[in-house]
Amino acid sequence: MTTSAGDLVRQFSHYSDLALAQPVVVTKNGRPRNVLISVEEYERLKSRDQQAFLAADTPEEFVADIQKR
């Protein structure tokens, strides 16, 4: 689903409801600029970020599990 920024402003409630089921790409001057997503999807994506870390910062228990394999 894609909409212009102007249309989003005029019909925010409509696009807000659509974003509960699927991302809504918001364009400005014909180019994608933002994405409107549900809070649940945002939290899911943020939880994945929290699982990532630098290799140098790998917790020792993970290193031990990797070395066992």
PDB file of N, CA, C and O in Angstrom:
ATOM      1  N   MET A   1       0.858  -1.164   0.000  1.00  0.00           N
ATOM      2  CA  MET A   1       0.000   0.000   0.000  1.00  0.00           C
ATOM      3  C   MET A   1       0.902   1.225   0.000  1.00  0.00           C
ATOM      4  O   MET A   1       1.859   1.301   0.770  1.00  0.00           O
ATOM      5  N   THR A   2       0.594   2.179  -0.865  1.00  0.00           N
ATOM      6  CA  THR A   2       1.348   3.423  -0.974  1.00  0.00           C
ATOM      7  C   THR A   2       0.389   4.598  -1.036  1.00  0.00           C
ATOM      8  O   THR A   2      -0.677   4.510  -1.644  1.00  0.00           O
ATOM      9  N   THR A   3       0.776   5.705  -0.401  1.00  0.00           N
ATOM     10  CA  THR A   3      -0.016   6.928  -0.448  1.00  0.00           C
ATOM     11  C   THR A   3       0.914   8.131  -0.384  1.00  0.00           C
ATOM     12  O   THR A   3       2.050   8.032   0.079  1.00  0.00           O
ATOM     13  N   SER A   4       0.419   9.254  -0.849  1.00  0.00           N
ATOM     14  CA  SER A   4       1.202  10.488  -0.752  1.00  0.00           C
ATOM     15  C   SER A   4       1.073  11.061   0.657  1.00  0.00           C
ATOM     16  O   SER A   4       0.138  10.730   1.387  1.00  0.00           O
ATOM     17  N   ALA A   5       2.009  11.917   1.030  1.00  0.00           N
ATOM     18  CA  ALA A   5       1.958  12.551   2.346  1.00  0.00           C
ATOM     19  C   ALA A   5       0.680  13.383   2.480  1.00  0.00           C
ATOM     20  O   ALA A   5       0.052  13.387   3.539  1.00  0.00           O
ATOM     21  N   GLY A   6       0.300  14.074   1.429  1.00  0.00           N
ATOM     22  CA  GLY A   6      -0.916  14.889   1.472  1.00  0.00           C
ATOM     23  C   GLY A   6      -2.157  14.057   1.683  1.00  0.00           C
ATOM     24  O   GLY A   6      -3.030  14.418   2.472  1.00  0.00           O
ATOM     25  N   ASP A   7      -2.238  12.937   0.976  1.00  0.00           N
ATOM     26  CA  ASP A   7      -3.388  12.048   1.134  1.00  0.00           C
ATOM     27  C   ASP A   7      -3.408  11.428   2.528  1.00  0.00           C
ATOM     28  O   ASP A   7      -4.475  11.238   3.110  1.00  0.00           O
ATOM     29  N   LEU A   8      -2.237  11.117   3.059  1.00  0.00           N
ATOM     30  CA  LEU A   8      -2.161  10.576   4.414  1.00  0.00           C
ATOM     31  C   LEU A   8      -2.725  11.572   5.428  1.00  0.00           C
ATOM     32  O   LEU A   8      -3.472  11.192   6.331  1.00  0.00           O
ATOM     33  N   VAL A   9      -2.367  12.837   5.274  1.00  0.00           N
ATOM     34  CA  VAL A   9      -2.863  13.865   6.194  1.00  0.00           C
ATOM     35  C   VAL A   9      -4.382  13.973   6.105  1.00  0.00           C
ATOM     36  O   VAL A   9      -5.066  14.062   7.125  1.00  0.00           O
ATOM     37  N   ARG A  10      -4.899  13.963   4.890  1.00  0.00           N
ATOM     38  CA  ARG A  10      -6.346  14.108   4.697  1.00  0.00           C
ATOM     39  C   ARG A  10      -7.134  12.890   5.185  1.00  0.00           C
ATOM     40  O   ARG A  10      -8.272  13.018   5.637  1.00  0.00           O
ATOM     41  N   GLN A  11      -6.516  11.706   5.088  1.00  0.00           N
ATOM     42  CA  GLN A  11      -7.235  10.471   5.431  1.00  0.00           C
ATOM     43  C   GLN A  11      -6.442   9.641   6.445  1.00  0.00           C
ATOM     44  O   GLN A  11      -6.326   8.423   6.309  1.00  0.00           O
ATOM     45  N   PHE A  12      -5.906  10.308   7.450  1.00  0.00           N
ATOM     46  CA  PHE A  12      -5.030   9.614   8.389  1.00  0.00           C
ATOM     47  C   PHE A  12      -5.703   8.410   9.045  1.00  0.00           C
ATOM     48  O   PHE A  12      -5.098   7.343   9.147  1.00  0.00           O
ATOM     49  N   SER A  13      -6.938   8.573   9.485  1.00  0.00           N
ATOM     50  CA  SER A  13      -7.634   7.480  10.160  1.00  0.00           C
ATOM     51  C   SER A  13      -7.717   6.242   9.261  1.00  0.00           C
ATOM     52  O   SER A  13      -7.508   5.117   9.717  1.00  0.00           O
ATOM     53  N   HIS A  14      -8.018   6.460   8.002  1.00  0.00           N
ATOM     54  CA  HIS A  14      -8.119   5.353   7.037  1.00  0.00           C
ATOM     55  C   HIS A  14      -6.780   4.622   6.908  1.00  0.00           C
ATOM     56  O   HIS A  14      -6.719   3.397   7.015  1.00  0.00           O
ATOM     57  N   TYR A  15      -5.711   5.384   6.676  1.00  0.00           N
ATOM     58  CA  TYR A  15      -4.403   4.751   6.491  1.00  0.00           C
ATOM     59  C   TYR A  15      -3.866   4.171   7.794  1.00  0.00           C
ATOM     60  O   TYR A  15      -3.139   3.178   7.780  1.00  0.00           O
ATOM     61  N   SER A  16      -4.216   4.779   8.903  1.00  0.00           N
ATOM     62  CA  SER A  16      -3.839   4.233  10.205  1.00  0.00           C
ATOM     63  C   SER A  16      -4.466   2.857  10.403  1.00  0.00           C
ATOM     64  O   SER A  16      -3.815   1.941  10.905  1.00  0.00           O
ATOM     65  N   ASP A  17      -5.720   2.713  10.012  1.00  0.00           N
ATOM     66  CA  ASP A  17      -6.391   1.411  10.104  1.00  0.00           C
ATOM     67  C   ASP A  17      -5.748   0.396   9.154  1.00  0.00           C
ATOM     68  O   ASP A  17      -5.564  -0.763   9.524  1.00  0.00           O
ATOM     69  N   LEU A  18      -5.409   0.819   7.944  1.00  0.00           N
ATOM     70  CA  LEU A  18      -4.767  -0.093   6.988  1.00  0.00           C
ATOM     71  C   LEU A  18      -3.415  -0.570   7.499  1.00  0.00           C
ATOM     72  O   LEU A  18      -3.033  -1.720   7.280  1.00  0.00           O
ATOM     73  N   ALA A  19      -2.693   0.315   8.182  1.00  0.00           N
ATOM     74  CA  ALA A  19      -1.358  -0.022   8.675  1.00  0.00           C
ATOM     75  C   ALA A  19      -1.388  -1.095   9.753  1.00  0.00           C
ATOM     76  O   ALA A  19      -0.353  -1.683  10.067  1.00  0.00           O
ATOM     77  N   LEU A  20      -2.552  -1.358  10.321  1.00  0.00           N
ATOM     78  CA  LEU A  20      -2.659  -2.445  11.289  1.00  0.00           C
ATOM     79  C   LEU A  20      -2.441  -3.803  10.627  1.00  0.00           C
ATOM     80  O   LEU A  20      -2.008  -4.756  11.274  1.00  0.00           O
ATOM     81  N   ALA A  21      -2.747  -3.882   9.331  1.00  0.00           N
ATOM     82  CA  ALA A  21      -2.635  -5.149   8.612  1.00  0.00           C
ATOM     83  C   ALA A  21      -1.429  -5.208   7.678  1.00  0.00           C
ATOM     84  O   ALA A  21      -0.905  -6.287   7.399  1.00  0.00           O
ATOM     85  N   GLN A  22      -0.994  -4.047   7.198  1.00  0.00           N
ATOM     86  CA  GLN A  22       0.128  -4.022   6.255  1.00  0.00           C
ATOM     87  C   GLN A  22       0.824  -2.667   6.306  1.00  0.00           C
ATOM     88  O   GLN A  22       0.192  -1.662   6.633  1.00  0.00           O
ATOM     89  N   PRO A  23       2.115  -2.624   5.988  1.00  0.00           N
ATOM     90  CA  PRO A  23       2.818  -1.342   5.974  1.00  0.00           C
ATOM     91  C   PRO A  23       2.239  -0.408   4.910  1.00  0.00           C
ATOM     92  O   PRO A  23       1.817  -0.853   3.843  1.00  0.00           O
ATOM     93  N   VAL A  24       2.226   0.874   5.211  1.00  0.00           N
ATOM     94  CA  VAL A  24       1.784   1.891   4.259  1.00  0.00           C
ATOM     95  C   VAL A  24       2.992   2.776   3.958  1.00  0.00           C
ATOM     96  O   VAL A  24       3.505   3.459   4.844  1.00  0.00           O
ATOM     97  N   VAL A  25       3.440   2.760   2.707  1.00  0.00           N
ATOM     98  CA  VAL A  25       4.563   3.584   2.283  1.00  0.00           C
ATOM     99  C   VAL A  25       4.029   4.978   1.980  1.00  0.00           C
ATOM    100  O   VAL A  25       3.065   5.136   1.230  1.00  0.00           O
ATOM    101  N   VAL A  26       4.663   5.981   2.569  1.00  0.00           N
ATOM    102  CA  VAL A  26       4.248   7.369   2.380  1.00  0.00           C
ATOM    103  C   VAL A  26       5.259   8.048   1.469  1.00  0.00           C
ATOM    104  O   VAL A  26       6.459   8.035   1.745  1.00  0.00           O
ATOM    105  N   THR A  27       4.778   8.634   0.394  1.00  0.00           N
ATOM    106  CA  THR A  27       5.658   9.284  -0.558  1.00  0.00           C
ATOM    107  C   THR A  27       5.583  10.803  -0.442  1.00  0.00           C
ATOM    108  O   THR A  27       4.574  11.360  -0.010  1.00  0.00           O
ATOM    109  N   LYS A  28       6.651  11.444  -0.829  1.00  0.00           N
ATOM    110  CA  LYS A  28       6.686  12.902  -0.937  1.00  0.00           C
ATOM    111  C   LYS A  28       7.365  13.216  -2.257  1.00  0.00           C
ATOM    112  O   LYS A  28       8.468  12.743  -2.531  1.00  0.00           O
ATOM    113  N   ASN A  29       6.703  14.006  -3.060  1.00  0.00           N
ATOM    114  CA  ASN A  29       7.203  14.322  -4.411  1.00  0.00           C
ATOM    115  C   ASN A  29       7.443  13.040  -5.212  1.00  0.00           C
ATOM    116  O   ASN A  29       8.386  12.958  -5.999  1.00  0.00           O
ATOM    117  N   GLY A  30       6.584  12.046  -5.003  1.00  0.00           N
ATOM    118  CA  GLY A  30       6.657  10.806  -5.764  1.00  0.00           C
ATOM    119  C   GLY A  30       7.701   9.814  -5.297  1.00  0.00           C
ATOM    120  O   GLY A  30       7.854   8.753  -5.901  1.00  0.00           O
ATOM    121  N   ARG A  31       8.428  10.136  -4.229  1.00  0.00           N
ATOM    122  CA  ARG A  31       9.474   9.231  -3.750  1.00  0.00           C
ATOM    123  C   ARG A  31       9.125   8.695  -2.372  1.00  0.00           C
ATOM    124  O   ARG A  31       8.616   9.438  -1.533  1.00  0.00           O
ATOM    125  N   PRO A  32       9.391   7.408  -2.123  1.00  0.00           N
ATOM    126  CA  PRO A  32       9.129   6.853  -0.797  1.00  0.00           C
ATOM    127  C   PRO A  32       9.924   7.608   0.262  1.00  0.00           C
ATOM    128  O   PRO A  32      11.114   7.874   0.095  1.00  0.00           O
ATOM    129  N   ARG A  33       9.244   7.948   1.355  1.00  0.00           N
ATOM    130  CA  ARG A  33       9.917   8.720   2.403  1.00  0.00           C
ATOM    131  C   ARG A  33       9.767   8.094   3.784  1.00  0.00           C
ATOM    132  O   ARG A  33      10.725   8.080   4.558  1.00  0.00           O
ATOM    133  N   ASN A  34       8.594   7.580   4.106  1.00  0.00           N
ATOM    134  CA  ASN A  34       8.331   6.980   5.414  1.00  0.00           C
ATOM    135  C   ASN A  34       7.467   5.746   5.224  1.00  0.00           C
ATOM    136  O   ASN A  34       6.906   5.507   4.155  1.00  0.00           O
ATOM    137  N   VAL A  35       7.378   4.969   6.304  1.00  0.00           N
ATOM    138  CA  VAL A  35       6.492   3.804   6.315  1.00  0.00           C
ATOM    139  C   VAL A  35       5.686   3.837   7.597  1.00  0.00           C
ATOM    140  O   VAL A  35       6.244   3.981   8.685  1.00  0.00           O
ATOM    141  N   LEU A  36       4.378   3.704   7.472  1.00  0.00           N
ATOM    142  CA  LEU A  36       3.478   3.652   8.619  1.00  0.00           C
ATOM    143  C   LEU A  36       3.200   2.179   8.914  1.00  0.00           C
ATOM    144  O   LEU A  36       2.712   1.446   8.054  1.00  0.00           O
ATOM    145  N   ILE A  37       3.517   1.753  10.149  1.00  0.00           N
ATOM    146  CA  ILE A  37       3.302   0.367  10.545  1.00  0.00           C
ATOM    147  C   ILE A  37       2.591   0.327  11.894  1.00  0.00           C
ATOM    148  O   ILE A  37       2.542   1.327  12.610  1.00  0.00           O
ATOM    149  N   SER A  38       2.052  -0.819  12.226  1.00  0.00           N
ATOM    150  CA  SER A  38       1.369  -0.994  13.510  1.00  0.00           C
ATOM    151  C   SER A  38       2.393  -1.011  14.646  1.00  0.00           C
ATOM    152  O   SER A  38       3.577  -1.270  14.429  1.00  0.00           O
ATOM    153  N   VAL A  39       1.923  -0.736  15.841  1.00  0.00           N
ATOM    154  CA  VAL A  39       2.780  -0.800  17.024  1.00  0.00           C
ATOM    155  C   VAL A  39       3.309  -2.220  17.199  1.00  0.00           C
ATOM    156  O   VAL A  39       4.471  -2.407  17.559  1.00  0.00           O
ATOM    157  N   GLU A  40       2.478  -3.207  16.949  1.00  0.00           N
ATOM    158  CA  GLU A  40       2.907  -4.601  17.091  1.00  0.00           C
ATOM    159  C   GLU A  40       4.067  -4.914  16.152  1.00  0.00           C
ATOM    160  O   GLU A  40       5.035  -5.559  16.556  1.00  0.00           O
ATOM    161  N   GLU A  41       3.977  -4.461  14.902  1.00  0.00           N
ATOM    162  CA  GLU A  41       5.051  -4.709  13.943  1.00  0.00           C
ATOM    163  C   GLU A  41       6.310  -3.954  14.355  1.00  0.00           C
ATOM    164  O   GLU A  41       7.413  -4.489  14.249  1.00  0.00           O
ATOM    165  N   TYR A  42       6.159  -2.731  14.817  1.00  0.00           N
ATOM    166  CA  TYR A  42       7.296  -1.944  15.289  1.00  0.00           C
ATOM    167  C   TYR A  42       7.996  -2.659  16.450  1.00  0.00           C
ATOM    168  O   TYR A  42       9.221  -2.774  16.466  1.00  0.00           O
ATOM    169  N   GLU A  43       7.215  -3.133  17.412  1.00  0.00           N
ATOM    170  CA  GLU A  43       7.794  -3.829  18.566  1.00  0.00           C
ATOM    171  C   GLU A  43       8.473  -5.120  18.150  1.00  0.00           C
ATOM    172  O   GLU A  43       9.516  -5.477  18.699  1.00  0.00           O
ATOM    173  N   ARG A  44       7.894  -5.827  17.182  1.00  0.00           N
ATOM    174  CA  ARG A  44       8.513  -7.060  16.682  1.00  0.00           C
ATOM    175  C   ARG A  44       9.865  -6.744  16.055  1.00  0.00           C
ATOM    176  O   ARG A  44      10.848  -7.443  16.302  1.00  0.00           O
ATOM    177  N   LEU A  45       9.911  -5.704  15.252  1.00  0.00           N
ATOM    178  CA  LEU A  45      11.169  -5.319  14.618  1.00  0.00           C
ATOM    179  C   LEU A  45      12.190  -4.842  15.648  1.00  0.00           C
ATOM    180  O   LEU A  45      13.370  -5.179  15.545  1.00  0.00           O
ATOM    181  N   LYS A  46      11.757  -4.072  16.627  1.00  0.00           N
ATOM    182  CA  LYS A  46      12.662  -3.606  17.667  1.00  0.00           C
ATOM    183  C   LYS A  46      13.212  -4.767  18.492  1.00  0.00           C
ATOM    184  O   LYS A  46      14.375  -4.739  18.894  1.00  0.00           O
ATOM    185  N   SER A  47      12.402  -5.776  18.746  1.00  0.00           N
ATOM    186  CA  SER A  47      12.891  -6.915  19.526  1.00  0.00           C
ATOM    187  C   SER A  47      13.981  -7.664  18.771  1.00  0.00           C
ATOM    188  O   SER A  47      14.889  -8.227  19.382  1.00  0.00           O
ATOM    189  N   ARG A  48      13.894  -7.672  17.452  1.00  0.00           N
ATOM    190  CA  ARG A  48      14.940  -8.299  16.648  1.00  0.00           C
ATOM    191  C   ARG A  48      16.230  -7.504  16.735  1.00  0.00           C
ATOM    192  O   ARG A  48      17.315  -8.087  16.765  1.00  0.00           O
ATOM    193  N   ASP A  49      16.129  -6.175  16.777  1.00  0.00           N
ATOM    194  CA  ASP A  49      17.318  -5.331  16.931  1.00  0.00           C
ATOM    195  C   ASP A  49      18.032  -5.665  18.232  1.00  0.00           C
ATOM    196  O   ASP A  49      19.262  -5.692  18.276  1.00  0.00           O
ATOM    197  N   GLN A  50      17.285  -5.915  19.270  1.00  0.00           N
ATOM    198  CA  GLN A  50      17.867  -6.165  20.579  1.00  0.00           C
ATOM    199  C   GLN A  50      18.586  -7.506  20.635  1.00  0.00           C
ATOM    200  O   GLN A  50      19.371  -7.744  21.553  1.00  0.00           O
ATOM    201  N   GLN A  51      18.337  -8.372  19.685  1.00  0.00           N
ATOM    202  CA  GLN A  51      18.993  -9.665  19.663  1.00  0.00           C
ATOM    203  C   GLN A  51      20.332  -9.612  18.936  1.00  0.00           C
ATOM    204  O   GLN A  51      21.111 -10.564  18.993  1.00  0.00           O
ATOM    205  N   ALA A  52      20.598  -8.505  18.257  1.00  0.00           N
ATOM    206  CA  ALA A  52      21.835  -8.377  17.490  1.00  0.00           C
ATOM    207  C   ALA A  52      22.925  -7.751  18.347  1.00  0.00           C
ATOM    208  O   ALA A  52      22.653  -6.923  19.215  1.00  0.00           O
ATOM    209  N   PHE A  53      24.168  -8.162  18.088  1.00  0.00           N
ATOM    210  CA  PHE A  53      25.306  -7.586  18.796  1.00  0.00           C
ATOM    211  C   PHE A  53      26.541  -7.785  17.930  1.00  0.00           C
ATOM    212  O   PHE A  53      26.534  -8.598  17.006  1.00  0.00           O
ATOM    213  N   LEU A  54      27.588  -7.049  18.227  1.00  0.00           N
ATOM    214  CA  LEU A  54      28.839  -7.187  17.494  1.00  0.00           C
ATOM    215  C   LEU A  54      29.491  -8.522  17.845  1.00  0.00           C
ATOM    216  O   LEU A  54      29.335  -9.022  18.959  1.00  0.00           O
ATOM    217  N   ALA A  55      30.216  -9.089  16.896  1.00  0.00           N
ATOM    218  CA  ALA A  55      30.891 -10.366  17.148  1.00  0.00           C
ATOM    219  C   ALA A  55      31.810 -10.266  18.356  1.00  0.00           C
ATOM    220  O   ALA A  55      31.909 -11.209  19.140  1.00  0.00           O
ATOM    221  N   ALA A  56      32.473  -9.146  18.511  1.00  0.00           N
ATOM    222  CA  ALA A  56      33.389  -8.965  19.648  1.00  0.00           C
ATOM    223  C   ALA A  56      32.649  -8.919  20.978  1.00  0.00           C
ATOM    224  O   ALA A  56      33.242  -9.154  22.030  1.00  0.00           O
ATOM    225  N   ASP A  57      31.355  -8.616  20.934  1.00  0.00           N
ATOM    226  CA  ASP A  57      30.543  -8.530  22.155  1.00  0.00           C
ATOM    227  C   ASP A  57      29.701  -9.779  22.399  1.00  0.00           C
ATOM    228  O   ASP A  57      28.770  -9.754  23.204  1.00  0.00           O
ATOM    229  N   THR A  58      30.025 -10.870  21.708  1.00  0.00           N
ATOM    230  CA  THR A  58      29.252 -12.101  21.851  1.00  0.00           C
ATOM    231  C   THR A  58      29.348 -12.615  23.279  1.00  0.00           C
ATOM    232  O   THR A  58      30.446 -12.809  23.800  1.00  0.00           O
ATOM    233  N   PRO A  59      28.196 -12.837  23.918  1.00  0.00           N
ATOM    234  CA  PRO A  59      28.216 -13.373  25.288  1.00  0.00           C
ATOM    235  C   PRO A  59      28.946 -14.718  25.344  1.00  0.00           C
ATOM    236  O   PRO A  59      28.844 -15.524  24.419  1.00  0.00           O
ATOM    237  N   GLU A  60      29.670 -14.949  26.417  1.00  0.00           N
ATOM    238  CA  GLU A  60      30.481 -16.164  26.556  1.00  0.00           C
ATOM    239  C   GLU A  60      29.662 -17.443  26.402  1.00  0.00           C
ATOM    240  O   GLU A  60      30.139 -18.419  25.824  1.00  0.00           O
ATOM    241  N   GLU A  61      28.414 -17.443  26.923  1.00  0.00           N
ATOM    242  CA  GLU A  61      27.607 -18.663  26.793  1.00  0.00           C
ATOM    243  C   GLU A  61      27.278 -18.972  25.337  1.00  0.00           C
ATOM    244  O   GLU A  61      27.126 -20.138  24.974  1.00  0.00           O
ATOM    245  N   PHE A  62      27.165 -17.934  24.491  1.00  0.00           N
ATOM    246  CA  PHE A  62      26.932 -18.164  23.064  1.00  0.00           C
ATOM    247  C   PHE A  62      28.181 -18.732  22.418  1.00  0.00           C
ATOM    248  O   PHE A  62      28.102 -19.641  21.592  1.00  0.00           O
ATOM    249  N   VAL A  63      29.336 -18.195  22.793  1.00  0.00           N
ATOM    250  CA  VAL A  63      30.615 -18.672  22.236  1.00  0.00           C
ATOM    251  C   VAL A  63      30.797 -20.157  22.600  1.00  0.00           C
ATOM    252  O   VAL A  63      31.206 -20.961  21.763  1.00  0.00           O
ATOM    253  N   ALA A  64      30.491 -20.503  23.845  1.00  0.00           N
ATOM    254  CA  ALA A  64      30.631 -21.900  24.271  1.00  0.00           C
ATOM    255  C   ALA A  64      29.711 -22.804  23.470  1.00  0.00           C
ATOM    256  O   ALA A  64      30.123 -23.886  23.051  1.00  0.00           O
ATOM    257  N   ASP A  65      28.465 -22.378  23.248  1.00  0.00           N
ATOM    258  CA  ASP A  65      27.529 -23.170  22.456  1.00  0.00           C
ATOM    259  C   ASP A  65      28.022 -23.338  21.025  1.00  0.00           C
ATOM    260  O   ASP A  65      27.894 -24.416  20.444  1.00  0.00           O
ATOM    261  N   ILE A  66      28.579 -22.285  20.462  1.00  0.00           N
ATOM    262  CA  ILE A  66      29.092 -22.344  19.083  1.00  0.00           C
ATOM    263  C   ILE A  66      30.281 -23.302  19.006  1.00  0.00           C
ATOM    264  O   ILE A  66      30.390 -24.078  18.058  1.00  0.00           O
ATOM    265  N   GLN A  67      31.163 -23.251  19.989  1.00  0.00           N
ATOM    266  CA  GLN A  67      32.361 -24.102  19.979  1.00  0.00           C
ATOM    267  C   GLN A  67      32.004 -25.571  20.152  1.00  0.00           C
ATOM    268  O   GLN A  67      32.753 -26.433  19.694  1.00  0.00           O
ATOM    269  N   LYS A  68      30.898 -25.882  20.790  1.00  0.00           N
ATOM    270  CA  LYS A  68      30.466 -27.269  20.977  1.00  0.00           C
ATOM    271  C   LYS A  68      30.061 -27.917  19.654  1.00  0.00           C
ATOM    272  O   LYS A  68      30.144 -29.136  19.505  1.00  0.00           O
ATOM    273  N   ARG A  69      29.638 -27.125  18.725  1.00  0.00           N
ATOM    274  CA  ARG A  69      29.100 -27.669  17.460  1.00  0.00           C
ATOM    275  C   ARG A  69      30.160 -27.909  16.494  1.00  0.00           C
ATOM    276  O   ARG A  69      29.890 -28.363  15.382  1.00  0.00           O
TER     277      ARG A  69
END
